[in-house]
Amino acid sequence: MTNDEIIRIINDSLITEFELDSAKMIPEALLYDNLELDSLDRVDMVIVLENAFKFKIREEKEIRDIRTLDDIHKFVINKIRESERAL
C-alpha cells in the first residue's frame, strides 16, 4: 500500500465517521481548531483507525502527541511500515 493510499483511507474514514468537510482535510489542519474534534472524538478516531487498518493502537505516546491531520498520516504510515518490516 502506498503512502497516498494510506492517506486517502485515513481521510475518507475520518470524513465518514465525523462528517467532516473534505475541503478541510489538509495536512496542516488542526484536529481541535480546524476540524472541530474534541477529546472524546480522539477515542473514536483511534477505533476508526484500528478498524480501517486492522491493527491495534495501544496507549502509545505518539497517539497523545497528534495535533494535525499530517500527524495522523505519519503515525499510521509508520505503524504500517513497522509491521511490514516485522514480517
C-alpha positions, 0 to 999 in steps of 0.5 A, spaced: 500 500 500 502 506 498 503 512 502 497 516 498 493 510 499 494 510 506 492 517 506 486 517 502 483 511 507 485 515 513 481 521 510 475 518 507 474 514 514 475 520 518 470 524 513 465 518 514 465 517 521 465 525 523 462 528 517 467 532 516 468 537 510 473 534 505 475 541 503 478 541 510 482 535 510 489 538 509 495 536 512 496 542 516 489 542 519 488 542 526 484 536 529 481 541 535 481 548 531 480 546 524 476 540 524 472 541 530 474 534 534 474 534 541 477 529 546 472 524 546 472 524 538 480 522 539 477 515 542 473 514 536 478 516 531 483 511 534 477 505 533 476 508 526 483 507 525 484 500 528 478 498 524 480 501 517 487 498 518 486 492 522 491 493 527 491 495 534 493 502 537 495 501 544 496 507 549 502 509 545 505 516 546 505 518 539 497 517 539 497 523 545 502 527 541 497 528 534 495 535 533 494 535 525 491 531 520 499 530 517 500 527 524 495 522 523 498 520 516 505 519 519 503 515 525 499 510 521 504 510 515 509 508 520 505 503 524 504 500 517 511 500 515 513 497 522 509 491 521 511 490 514 518 490 516 516 485 522 514 480 517 
